[in-house]
Amino acid sequence: MNQKMEKESTGATITELVAKTEREGSQFFKPREDNAHPQTSVHQTASPRPPFQEPGKVYIEDLLRKNNMLVRGSNLGIHFADEYRRIKRPLLSNAFGKSASLLEKGNLILVTSSIPGEGKTHTAINLALSIAHERDHTVLLVDCDVTRHGASRALNITDRPGLVDILENDNFSVGDAILRTDIPELCLISSGKPHDFVTELLASQKMSQLVSEIGERYDDRVIIFDGPPLLPTPQTQVIASLVGQVVFIIEAGKTPQILVEEALSLIPEEQATGLVMNKSEGMTGRGGYYYGYYGEK
């Protein structure tokens, strides 16, 4: 896969992408052999809970384990972790690889979809967890879906000040909002309190400065923005203009192609946009996830 893929001006239909998946799927996945290999957990045993909770740290690993996410002791098969490895590798290569075609702001990654309910937040959290396992990178997951608070609800941090509070209050800094967790190398910023003018906040100069600050502060950091779906709100278009890469989630077999194409048309043409086919069993014969670039030749 090329490290930076640009969309053709004419685009590509989802039908063509799925057909391409069948022809070149081996680039992204090995065939699953669930019958040949028993279901294996990501790690066999959960790490013991610390005897005390460190002040200022958010303990989310037990919650994620109960919800069967990509953490130690979860009941996920090893193929699940491998699928996320295949998704994150081109993203990390675009951001940090040794190439002349490295993407500008490649470490800033927006996760979005056409409409609600396609697995966007689930993918964003698991992608962050997968990258947190890397030896050379740290991860900051930012909940930018201020209306639905998907990641904040999933991680039980809706009561914590976050993005809106940073943008609205000059006395509240990024450092005040960042939450350390019991997942090594993973930090969080919640969506913050509800606000009537979210789009205007996200389009402000302060938001642009915030994104630049968190993107440039650490050379090894990946920032994942869990954004709203593209079609119901203009907020995601604003966020897309601030990042280097977009991961676009499609629930295979459910989302109408016309909605996918309409949503993709809202992303800037020069944006490196990766497609994740979620719940794709029956389309490729393998199930799980497919990752490839929109407009890929």
C-alpha positions as protocol buffer text, in pm:
chain_id: "A"
residue {
  index: 1
  type: MET
  ca { x: 0 y: 0 z: 0 }
}
residue {
  index: 2
  type: ASN
  ca { x: 129 y: 344 z: -77 }
}
residue {
  index: 3
  type: GLN
  ca { x: 190 y: 547 z: 229 }
}
residue {
  index: 4
  type: LYS
  ca { x: -13 y: 837 z: 101 }
}
residue {
  index: 5
  type: MET
  ca { x: -311 y: 775 z: -118 }
}
residue {
  index: 6
  type: GLU
  ca { x: -507 y: 1055 z: -279 }
}
residue {
  index: 7
  type: LYS
  ca { x: -867 y: 1032 z: -389 }
}
residue {
  index: 8
  type: GLU
  ca { x: -939 y: 1047 z: -759 }
}
residue {
  index: 9
  type: SER
  ca { x: -1158 y: 1333 z: -859 }
}
residue {
  index: 10
  type: THR
  ca { x: -1421 y: 1089 z: -984 }
}
residue {
  index: 11
  type: GLY
  ca { x: -1404 y: 880 z: -666 }
}
residue {
  index: 12
  type: ALA
  ca { x: -1470 y: 509 z: -645 }
}
residue {
  index: 13
  type: THR
  ca { x: -1791 y: 325 z: -574 }
}
residue {
  index: 14
  type: ILE
  ca { x: -1821 y: 95 z: -276 }
}
residue {
  index: 15
  type: THR
  ca { x: -1902 y: -189 z: -515 }
}
residue {
  index: 16
  type: GLU
  ca { x: -1566 y: -137 z: -685 }
}
residue {
  index: 17
  type: LEU
  ca { x: -1392 y: -125 z: -348 }
}
residue {
  index: 18
  type: VAL
  ca { x: -1550 y: -451 z: -236 }
}
residue {
  index: 19
  type: ALA
  ca { x: -1456 y: -615 z: -565 }
}
residue {
  index: 20
  type: LYS
  ca { x: -1101 y: -493 z: -516 }
}
residue {
  index: 21
  type: THR
  ca { x: -1107 y: -637 z: -167 }
}
residue {
  index: 22
  type: GLU
  ca { x: -1181 y: -981 z: -313 }
}
residue {
  index: 23
  type: ARG
  ca { x: -892 y: -953 z: -561 }
}
residue {
  index: 24
  type: GLU
  ca { x: -632 y: -807 z: -329 }
}
residue {
  index: 25
  type: GLY
  ca { x: -763 y: -894 z: 17 }
}
residue {
  index: 26
  type: SER
  ca { x: -451 y: -1092 z: 97 }
}
residue {
  index: 27
  type: GLN
  ca { x: -271 y: -759 z: 134 }
}
residue {
  index: 28
  type: PHE
  ca { x: -477 y: -684 z: 439 }
}
residue {
  index: 29
  type: PHE
  ca { x: -585 y: -1016 z: 593 }
}
residue {
  index: 30
  type: LYS
  ca { x: -484 y: -1374 z: 628 }
}
residue {
  index: 31
  type: PRO
  ca { x: -777 y: -1618 z: 599 }
}
residue {
  index: 32
  type: ARG
  ca { x: -939 y: -1688 z: 930 }
}
residue {
  index: 33
  type: GLU
  ca { x: -931 y: -2047 z: 1045 }
}
residue {
  index: 34
  type: ASP
  ca { x: -1163 y: -2034 z: 1342 }
}
residue {
  index: 35
  type: ASN
  ca { x: -1239 y: -2405 z: 1323 }
}
residue {
  index: 36
  type: ALA
  ca { x: -874 y: -2500 z: 1312 }
}
residue {
  index: 37
  type: HIS
  ca { x: -766 y: -2279 z: 1601 }
}
residue {
  index: 38
  type: PRO
  ca { x: -966 y: -2254 z: 1922 }
}
residue {
  index: 39
  type: GLN
  ca { x: -1076 y: -1909 z: 2035 }
}
residue {
  index: 40
  type: THR
  ca { x: -778 y: -1761 z: 2212 }
}
residue {
  index: 41
  type: SER
  ca { x: -789 y: -1460 z: 2438 }
}
residue {
  index: 42
  type: VAL
  ca { x: -560 y: -1165 z: 2366 }
}
residue {
  index: 43
  type: HIS
  ca { x: -384 y: -1245 z: 2693 }
}
residue {
  index: 44
  type: GLN
  ca { x: -483 y: -1540 z: 2907 }
}
residue {
  index: 45
  type: THR
  ca { x: -501 y: -1365 z: 3241 }
}
residue {
  index: 46
  type: ALA
  ca { x: -595 y: -1018 z: 3352 }
}
residue {
  index: 47
  type: SER
  ca { x: -337 y: -810 z: 3530 }
}
residue {
  index: 48
  type: PRO
  ca { x: -419 y: -763 z: 3898 }
}
residue {
  index: 49
  type: ARG
  ca { x: -583 y: -439 z: 4003 }
}
residue {
  index: 50
  type: PRO
  ca { x: -345 y: -213 z: 4194 }
}
residue {
  index: 51
  type: PRO
  ca { x: -406 y: -212 z: 4569 }
}
residue {
  index: 52
  type: PHE
  ca { x: -484 y: 157 z: 4558 }
}
residue {
  index: 53
  type: GLN
  ca { x: -601 y: 402 z: 4294 }
}
residue {
  index: 54
  type: GLU
  ca { x: -347 y: 664 z: 4205 }
}
residue {
  index: 55
  type: PRO
  ca { x: -494 y: 1015 z: 4235 }
}
residue {
  index: 56
  type: GLY
  ca { x: -568 y: 1174 z: 3900 }
}
residue {
  index: 57
  type: LYS
  ca { x: -568 y: 844 z: 3709 }
}
residue {
  index: 58
  type: VAL
  ca { x: -880 y: 697 z: 3546 }
}
residue {
  index: 59
  type: TYR
  ca { x: -918 y: 321 z: 3583 }
}
residue {
  index: 60
  type: ILE
  ca { x: -1086 y: 188 z: 3270 }
}
residue {
  index: 61
  type: GLU
  ca { x: -925 y: -150 z: 3204 }
}
residue {
  index: 62
  type: ASP
  ca { x: -1182 y: -354 z: 3400 }
}
residue {
  index: 63
  type: LEU
  ca { x: -1467 y: -177 z: 3222 }
}
residue {
  index: 64
  type: LEU
  ca { x: -1312 y: -239 z: 2882 }
}
residue {
  index: 65
  type: ARG
  ca { x: -1250 y: -603 z: 2969 }
}
residue {
  index: 66
  type: LYS
  ca { x: -1615 y: -651 z: 3068 }
}
residue {
  index: 67
  type: ASN
  ca { x: -1719 y: -493 z: 2737 }
}
residue {
  index: 68
  type: ASN
  ca { x: -1486 y: -728 z: 2547 }
}
residue {
  index: 69
  type: MET
  ca { x: -1253 y: -463 z: 2410 }
}
residue {
  index: 70
  type: LEU
  ca { x: -887 y: -493 z: 2312 }
}
residue {
  index: 71
  type: VAL
  ca { x: -730 y: -524 z: 2658 }
}
residue {
  index: 72
  type: ARG
  ca { x: -558 y: -797 z: 2859 }
}
residue {
  index: 73
  type: GLY
  ca { x: -790 y: -1076 z: 2969 }
}
residue {
  index: 74
  type: SER
  ca { x: -1071 y: -1000 z: 2724 }
}
residue {
  index: 75
  type: ASN
  ca { x: -1249 y: -1284 z: 2548 }
}
residue {
  index: 76
  type: LEU
  ca { x: -1137 y: -1179 z: 2200 }
}
residue {
  index: 77
  type: GLY
  ca { x: -978 y: -1412 z: 1951 }
}
residue {
  index: 78
  type: ILE
  ca { x: -624 y: -1339 z: 1838 }
}
residue {
  index: 79
  type: HIS
  ca { x: -757 y: -1263 z: 1488 }
}
residue {
  index: 80
  type: PHE
  ca { x: -933 y: -955 z: 1631 }
}
residue {
  index: 81
  type: ALA
  ca { x: -604 y: -804 z: 1751 }
}
residue {
  index: 82
  type: ASP
  ca { x: -446 y: -890 z: 1416 }
}
residue {
  index: 83
  type: GLU
  ca { x: -718 y: -707 z: 1225 }
}
residue {
  index: 84
  type: TYR
  ca { x: -650 y: -391 z: 1422 }
}
residue {
  index: 85
  type: ARG
  ca { x: -279 y: -434 z: 1360 }
}
residue {
  index: 86
  type: ARG
  ca { x: -354 y: -430 z: 988 }
}
residue {
  index: 87
  type: ILE
  ca { x: -562 y: -116 z: 1027 }
}
residue {
  index: 88
  type: LYS
  ca { x: -304 y: 75 z: 1232 }
}
residue {
  index: 89
  type: ARG
  ca { x: 9 y: -14 z: 1033 }
}
residue {
  index: 90
  type: PRO
  ca { x: -56 y: 215 z: 731 }
}
residue {
  index: 91
  type: LEU
  ca { x: -174 y: 490 z: 965 }
}
residue {
  index: 92
  type: LEU
  ca { x: 149 y: 476 z: 1165 }
}
residue {
  index: 93
  type: SER
  ca { x: 354 y: 450 z: 848 }
}
residue {
  index: 94
  type: ASN
  ca { x: 191 y: 766 z: 711 }
}
residue {
  index: 95
  type: ALA
  ca { x: 265 y: 948 z: 1036 }
}
residue {
  index: 96
  type: PHE
  ca { x: 610 y: 820 z: 1133 }
}
residue {
  index: 97
  type: GLY
  ca { x: 748 y: 598 z: 855 }
}
residue {
  index: 98
  type: LYS
  ca { x: 1082 y: 662 z: 690 }
}
residue {
  index: 99
  type: SER
  ca { x: 953 y: 803 z: 364 }
}
residue {
  index: 100
  type: ALA
  ca { x: 960 y: 1125 z: 169 }
}
residue {
  index: 101
  type: SER
  ca { x: 582 y: 1101 z: 135 }
}
residue {
  index: 102
  type: LEU
  ca { x: 503 y: 1132 z: 506 }
}
residue {
  index: 103
  type: LEU
  ca { x: 172 y: 1303 z: 561 }
}
residue {
  index: 104
  type: GLU
  ca { x: 161 y: 1646 z: 716 }
}
residue {
  index: 105
  type: LYS
  ca { x: -14 y: 1612 z: 1053 }
}
residue {
  index: 106
  type: GLY
  ca { x: -25 y: 1238 z: 993 }
}
residue {
  index: 107
  type: ASN
  ca { x: -34 y: 1170 z: 1367 }
}
residue {
  index: 108
  type: LEU
  ca { x: -373 y: 1345 z: 1387 }
}
residue {
  index: 109
  type: ILE
  ca { x: -638 y: 1088 z: 1294 }
}
residue {
  index: 110
  type: LEU
  ca { x: -1015 y: 1145 z: 1275 }
}
residue {
  index: 111
  type: VAL
  ca { x: -1250 y: 846 z: 1303 }
}
residue {
  index: 112
  type: THR
  ca { x: -1596 y: 907 z: 1156 }
}
residue {
  index: 113
  type: SER
  ca { x: -1879 y: 750 z: 955 }
}
residue {
  index: 114
  type: SER
  ca { x: -2175 y: 847 z: 741 }
}
residue {
  index: 115
  type: ILE
  ca { x: -2448 y: 798 z: 999 }
}
residue {
  index: 116
  type: PRO
  ca { x: -2474 y: 688 z: 1365 }
}
residue {
  index: 117
  type: GLY
  ca { x: -2462 y: 321 z: 1457 }
}
residue {
  index: 118
  type: GLU
  ca { x: -2184 y: 199 z: 1225 }
}
residue {
  index: 119
  type: GLY
  ca { x: -1934 y: 114 z: 1500 }
}
residue {
  index: 120
  type: LYS
  ca { x: -1736 y: 439 z: 1483 }
}
residue {
  index: 121
  type: THR
  ca { x: -1671 y: 481 z: 1855 }
}
residue {
  index: 122
  type: HIS
  ca { x: -1604 y: 110 z: 1908 }
}
residue {
  index: 123
  type: THR
  ca { x: -1343 y: 126 z: 1632 }
}
residue {
  index: 124
  type: ALA
  ca { x: -1187 y: 448 z: 1763 }
}
residue {
  index: 125
  type: ILE
  ca { x: -1141 y: 304 z: 2113 }
}
residue {
  index: 126
  type: ASN
  ca { x: -999 y: -28 z: 1993 }
}
residue {
  index: 127
  type: LEU
  ca { x: -768 y: 150 z: 1749 }
}
residue {
  index: 128
  type: ALA
  ca { x: -638 y: 364 z: 2035 }
}
residue {
  index: 129
  type: LEU
  ca { x: -588 y: 54 z: 2250 }
}
residue {
  index: 130
  type: SER
  ca { x: -403 y: -123 z: 1969 }
}
residue {
  index: 131
  type: ILE
  ca { x: -168 y: 171 z: 1914 }
}
residue {
  index: 132
  type: ALA
  ca { x: -112 y: 194 z: 2290 }
}
residue {
  index: 133
  type: HIS
  ca { x: 51 y: -152 z: 2267 }
}
residue {
  index: 134
  type: GLU
  ca { x: 320 y: -8 z: 2037 }
}
residue {
  index: 135
  type: ARG
  ca { x: 666 y: 22 z: 2190 }
}
residue {
  index: 136
  type: ASP
  ca { x: 742 y: 361 z: 2037 }
}
residue {
  index: 137
  type: HIS
  ca { x: 414 y: 555 z: 2055 }
}
residue {
  index: 138
  type: THR
  ca { x: 171 y: 703 z: 2302 }
}
residue {
  index: 139
  type: VAL
  ca { x: -196 y: 770 z: 2228 }
}
residue {
  index: 140
  type: LEU
  ca { x: -440 y: 1046 z: 2315 }
}
residue {
  index: 141
  type: LEU
  ca { x: -807 y: 969 z: 2245 }
}
residue {
  index: 142
  type: VAL
  ca { x: -1024 y: 1283 z: 2220 }
}
residue {
  index: 143
  type: ASP
  ca { x: -1405 y: 1260 z: 2224 }
}
residue {
  index: 144
  type: CYS
  ca { x: -1516 y: 1523 z: 1972 }
}
residue {
  index: 145
  type: ASP
  ca { x: -1875 y: 1396 z: 1950 }
}
residue {
  index: 146
  type: VAL
  ca { x: -2007 y: 1655 z: 2193 }
}
residue {
  index: 147
  type: THR
  ca { x: -2371 y: 1576 z: 2115 }
}
residue {
  index: 148
  type: ARG
  ca { x: -2364 y: 1199 z: 2168 }
}
residue {
  index: 149
  type: HIS
  ca { x: -2059 y: 1168 z: 2399 }
}
residue {
  index: 150
  type: GLY
  ca { x: -2002 y: 817 z: 2264 }
}
residue {
  index: 151
  type: ALA
  ca { x: -1642 y: 759 z: 2377 }
}
residue {
  index: 152
  type: SER
  ca { x: -1698 y: 943 z: 2706 }
}
residue {
  index: 153
  type: ARG
  ca { x: -2000 y: 724 z: 2787 }
}
residue {
  index: 154
  type: ALA
  ca { x: -1819 y: 406 z: 2684 }
}
residue {
  index: 155
  type: LEU
  ca { x: -1525 y: 496 z: 2909 }
}
residue {
  index: 156
  type: ASN
  ca { x: -1739 y: 633 z: 3193 }
}
residue {
  index: 157
  type: ILE
  ca { x: -1582 y: 981 z: 3189 }
}
residue {
  index: 158
  type: THR
  ca { x: -1888 y: 1194 z: 3106 }
}
residue {
  index: 159
  type: ASP
  ca { x: -1853 y: 1371 z: 3442 }
}
residue {
  index: 160
  type: ARG
  ca { x: -1501 y: 1492 z: 3361 }
}
residue {
  index: 161
  type: PRO
  ca { x: -1431 y: 1836 z: 3209 }
}
residue {
  index: 162
  type: GLY
  ca { x: -1303 y: 1804 z: 2855 }
}
residue {
  index: 163
  type: LEU
  ca { x: -1294 y: 1949 z: 2506 }
}
residue {
  index: 164
  type: VAL
  ca { x: -1576 y: 2200 z: 2539 }
}
residue {
  index: 165
  type: ASP
  ca { x: -1436 y: 2326 z: 2869 }
}
residue {
  index: 166
  type: ILE
  ca { x: -1095 y: 2387 z: 2707 }
}
residue {
  index: 167
  type: LEU
  ca { x: -1247 y: 2580 z: 2417 }
}
residue {
  index: 168
  type: GLU
  ca { x: -1484 y: 2785 z: 2630 }
}
residue {
  index: 169
  type: ASN
  ca { x: -1272 y: 2866 z: 2933 }
}
residue {
  index: 170
  type: ASP
  ca { x: -939 y: 3046 z: 2899 }
}
residue {
  index: 171
  type: ASN
  ca { x: -846 y: 2936 z: 3251 }
}
residue {
  index: 172
  type: PHE
  ca { x: -887 y: 2565 z: 3169 }
}
residue {
  index: 173
  type: SER
  ca { x: -591 y: 2418 z: 2980 }
}
residue {
  index: 174
  type: VAL
  ca { x: -520 y: 2101 z: 2785 }
}
residue {
  index: 175
  type: GLY
  ca { x: -318 y: 1976 z: 3079 }
}
residue {
  index: 176
  type: ASP
  ca { x: -621 y: 2018 z: 3302 }
}
residue {
  index: 177
  type: ALA
  ca { x: -835 y: 1807 z: 3070 }
}
residue {
  index: 178
  type: ILE
  ca { x: -599 y: 1517 z: 2988 }
}
residue {
  index: 179
  type: LEU
  ca { x: -684 y: 1205 z: 3188 }
}
residue {
  index: 180
  type: ARG
  ca { x: -418 y: 945 z: 3251 }
}
residue {
  index: 181
  type: THR
  ca { x: -544 y: 587 z: 3254 }
}
residue {
  index: 182
  type: ASP
  ca { x: -441 y: 245 z: 3379 }
}
residue {
  index: 183
  type: ILE
  ca { x: -379 y: 146 z: 3015 }
}
residue {
  index: 184
  type: PRO
  ca { x: -8 y: 217 z: 2963 }
}
residue {
  index: 185
  type: GLU
  ca { x: 56 y: 490 z: 2705 }
}
residue {
  index: 186
  type: LEU
  ca { x: -315 y: 584 z: 2669 }
}
residue {
  index: 187
  type: CYS
  ca { x: -462 y: 918 z: 2778 }
}
residue {
  index: 188
  type: LEU
  ca { x: -811 y: 1061 z: 2726 }
}
residue {
  index: 189
  type: ILE
  ca { x: -990 y: 1390 z: 2681 }
}
residue {
  index: 190
  type: SER
  ca { x: -1366 y: 1373 z: 2737 }
}
residue {
  index: 191
  type: SER
  ca { x: -1617 y: 1563 z: 2526 }
}
residue {
  index: 192
  type: GLY
  ca { x: -1693 y: 1792 z: 2819 }
}
residue {
  index: 193
  type: LYS
  ca { x: -2021 y: 1960 z: 2898 }
}
residue {
  index: 194
  type: PRO
  ca { x: -2300 y: 2008 z: 2641 }
}
residue {
  index: 195
  type: HIS
  ca { x: -2294 y: 2327 z: 2437 }
}
residue {
  index: 196
  type: ASP
  ca { x: -2543 y: 2498 z: 2207 }
}
residue {
  index: 197
  type: PHE
  ca { x: -2280 y: 2620 z: 1958 }
}
residue {
  index: 198
  type: VAL
  ca { x: -2050 y: 2322 z: 1919 }
}
residue {
  index: 199
  type: THR
  ca { x: -1975 y: 2379 z: 1551 }
}
residue {
  index: 200
  type: GLU
  ca { x: -1868 y: 2736 z: 1617 }
}
residue {
  index: 201
  type: LEU
  ca { x: -1640 y: 2618 z: 1901 }
}
residue {
  index: 202
  type: LEU
  ca { x: -1479 y: 2356 z: 1680 }
}
residue {
  index: 203
  type: ALA
  ca { x: -1430 y: 2610 z: 1399 }
}
residue {
  index: 204
  type: SER
  ca { x: -1265 y: 2861 z: 1630 }
}
residue {
  index: 205
  type: GLN
  ca { x: -901 y: 2966 z: 1624 }
}
residue {
  index: 206
  type: LYS
  ca { x: -866 y: 2821 z: 1971 }
}
residue {
  index: 207
  type: MET
  ca { x: -957 y: 2475 z: 1842 }
}
residue {
  index: 208
  type: SER
  ca { x: -698 y: 2505 z: 1567 }
}
residue {
  index: 209
  type: GLN
  ca { x: -437 y: 2606 z: 1825 }
}
residue {
  index: 210
  type: LEU
  ca { x: -543 y: 2321 z: 2052 }
}
residue {
  index: 211
  type: VAL
  ca { x: -503 y: 2062 z: 1778 }
}
residue {
  index: 212
  type: SER
  ca { x: -162 y: 2200 z: 1686 }
}
residue {
  index: 213
  type: GLU
  ca { x: -51 y: 2198 z: 2049 }
}
residue {
  index: 214
  type: ILE
  ca { x: -148 y: 1838 z: 2125 }
}
residue {
  index: 215
  type: GLY
  ca { x: -20 y: 1722 z: 1785 }
}
residue {
  index: 216
  type: GLU
  ca { x: 324 y: 1878 z: 1817 }
}
residue {
  index: 217
  type: ARG
  ca { x: 395 y: 1852 z: 2190 }
}
residue {
  index: 218
  type: TYR
  ca { x: 530 y: 1495 z: 2173 }
}
residue {
  index: 219
  type: ASP
  ca { x: 706 y: 1342 z: 1874 }
}
residue {
  index: 220
  type: ASP
  ca { x: 576 y: 992 z: 1947 }
}
residue {
  index: 221
  type: ARG
  ca { x: 212 y: 1075 z: 2018 }
}
residue {
  index: 222
  type: VAL
  ca { x: -84 y: 969 z: 1804 }
}
residue {
  index: 223
  type: ILE
  ca { x: -405 y: 1167 z: 1856 }
}
residue {
  index: 224
  type: ILE
  ca { x: -730 y: 993 z: 1766 }
}
residue {
  index: 225
  type: PHE
  ca { x: -1039 y: 1211 z: 1740 }
}
residue {
  index: 226
  type: ASP
  ca { x: -1370 y: 1027 z: 1775 }
}
residue {
  index: 227
  type: GLY
  ca { x: -1580 y: 1266 z: 1566 }
}
residue {
  index: 228
  type: PRO
  ca { x: -1954 y: 1280 z: 1498 }
}
residue {
  index: 229
  type: PRO
  ca { x: -2095 y: 1113 z: 1185 }
}
residue {
  index: 230
  type: LEU
  ca { x: -2054 y: 1330 z: 875 }
}
residue {
  index: 231
  type: LEU
  ca { x: -2409 y: 1358 z: 744 }
}
residue {
  index: 232
  type: PRO
  ca { x: -2611 y: 1467 z: 1051 }
}
residue {
  index: 233
  type: THR
  ca { x: -2386 y: 1761 z: 1144 }
}
residue {
  index: 234
  type: PRO
  ca { x: -2126 y: 1997 z: 991 }
}
residue {
  index: 235
  type: GLN
  ca { x: -1897 y: 1953 z: 1292 }
}
residue {
  index: 236
  type: THR
  ca { x: -1698 y: 1667 z: 1140 }
}
residue {
  index: 237
  type: GLN
  ca { x: -1611 y: 1865 z: 827 }
}
residue {
  index: 238
  type: VAL
  ca { x: -1449 y: 2123 z: 1052 }
}
residue {
  index: 239
  type: ILE
  ca { x: -1246 y: 1858 z: 1236 }
}
residue {
  index: 240
  type: ALA
  ca { x: -1144 y: 1689 z: 909 }
}
residue {
  index: 241
  type: SER
  ca { x: -977 y: 2011 z: 797 }
}
residue {
  index: 242
  type: LEU
  ca { x: -751 y: 2002 z: 1104 }
}
residue {
  index: 243
  type: VAL
  ca { x: -616 y: 1646 z: 1081 }
}
residue {
  index: 244
  type: GLY
  ca { x: -382 y: 1456 z: 853 }
}
residue {
  index: 245
  type: GLN
  ca { x: -574 y: 1129 z: 818 }
}
residue {
  index: 246
  type: VAL
  ca { x: -936 y: 1015 z: 825 }
}
residue {
  index: 247
  type: VAL
  ca { x: -1059 y: 666 z: 910 }
}
residue {
  index: 248
  type: PHE
  ca { x: -1408 y: 627 z: 765 }
}
residue {
  index: 249
  type: ILE
  ca { x: -1624 y: 347 z: 910 }
}
residue {
  index: 250
  type: ILE
  ca { x: -1880 y: 167 z: 694 }
}
residue {
  index: 251
  type: GLU
  ca { x: -2109 y: -101 z: 835 }
}
residue {
  index: 252
  type: ALA
  ca { x: -2099 y: -352 z: 553 }
}
residue {
  index: 253
  type: GLY
  ca { x: -2434 y: -466 z: 420 }
}
residue {
  index: 254
  type: LYS
  ca { x: -2626 y: -193 z: 604 }
}
residue {
  index: 255
  type: THR
  ca { x: -2520 y: 159 z: 506 }
}
residue {
  index: 256
  type: PRO
  ca { x: -2667 y: 257 z: 166 }
}
residue {
  index: 257
  type: GLN
  ca { x: -2398 y: 329 z: -90 }
}
residue {
  index: 258
  type: ILE
  ca { x: -2551 y: 665 z: -178 }
}
residue {
  index: 259
  type: LEU
  ca { x: -2505 y: 782 z: 183 }
}
residue {
  index: 260
  type: VAL
  ca { x: -2144 y: 662 z: 189 }
}
residue {
  index: 261
  type: GLU
  ca { x: -2065 y: 850 z: -132 }
}
residue {
  index: 262
  type: GLU
  ca { x: -2242 y: 1164 z: -7 }
}
residue {
  index: 263
  type: ALA
  ca { x: -2046 y: 1155 z: 319 }
}
residue {
  index: 264
  type: LEU
  ca { x: -1712 y: 1092 z: 145 }
}
residue {
  index: 265
  type: SER
  ca { x: -1775 y: 1391 z: -80 }
}
residue {
  index: 266
  type: LEU
  ca { x: -1765 y: 1612 z: 231 }
}
residue {
  index: 267
  type: ILE
  ca { x: -1405 y: 1516 z: 309 }
}
residue {
  index: 268
  type: PRO
  ca { x: -1140 y: 1734 z: 139 }
}
residue {
  index: 269
  type: GLU
  ca { x: -1009 y: 1581 z: -184 }
}
residue {
  index: 270
  type: GLU
  ca { x: -648 y: 1596 z: -67 }
}
residue {
  index: 271
  type: GLN
  ca { x: -725 y: 1413 z: 256 }
}
residue {
  index: 272
  type: ALA
  ca { x: -581 y: 1062 z: 304 }
}
residue {
  index: 273
  type: THR
  ca { x: -899 y: 870 z: 380 }
}
residue {
  index: 274
  type: GLY
  ca { x: -895 y: 506 z: 485 }
}
residue {
  index: 275
  type: LEU
  ca { x: -1210 y: 294 z: 465 }
}
residue {
  index: 276
  type: VAL
  ca { x: -1285 y: 38 z: 735 }
}
residue {
  index: 277
  type: MET
  ca { x: -1549 y: -213 z: 630 }
}
residue {
  index: 278
  type: ASN
  ca { x: -1699 y: -311 z: 965 }
}
residue {
  index: 279
  type: LYS
  ca { x: -1888 y: -637 z: 1018 }
}
residue {
  index: 280
  type: SER
  ca { x: -1799 y: -747 z: 666 }
}
residue {
  index: 281
  type: GLU
  ca { x: -1880 y: -1119 z: 696 }
}
residue {
  index: 282
  type: GLY
  ca { x: -2057 y: -1240 z: 384 }
}
residue {
  index: 283
  type: MET
  ca { x: -1891 y: -981 z: 161 }
}
residue {
  index: 284
  type: THR
  ca { x: -1538 y: -1115 z: 171 }
}
residue {
  index: 285
  type: GLY
  ca { x: -1600 y: -1458 z: 317 }
}
residue {
  index: 286
  type: ARG
  ca { x: -1372 y: -1378 z: 611 }
}
residue {
  index: 287
  type: GLY
  ca { x: -1569 y: -1146 z: 834 }
}
residue {
  index: 288
  type: GLY
  ca { x: -1432 y: -879 z: 1067 }
}
residue {
  index: 289
  type: TYR
  ca { x: -1268 y: -574 z: 915 }
}
residue {
  index: 290
  type: TYR
  ca { x: -1128 y: -457 z: 583 }
}
residue {
  index: 291
  type: TYR
  ca { x: -901 y: -154 z: 556 }
}
residue {
  index: 292
  type: GLY
  ca { x: -809 y: 22 z: 233 }
}
residue {
  index: 293
  type: TYR
  ca { x: -787 y: 373 z: 93 }
}
residue {
  index: 294
  type: TYR
  ca { x: -1065 y: 561 z: -80 }
}
residue {
  index: 295
  type: GLY
  ca { x: -978 y: 612 z: -445 }
}
residue {
  index: 296
  type: GLU
  ca { x: -702 y: 351 z: -419 }
}
residue {
  index: 297
  type: LYS
  ca { x: -555 y: 253 z: -752 }
}
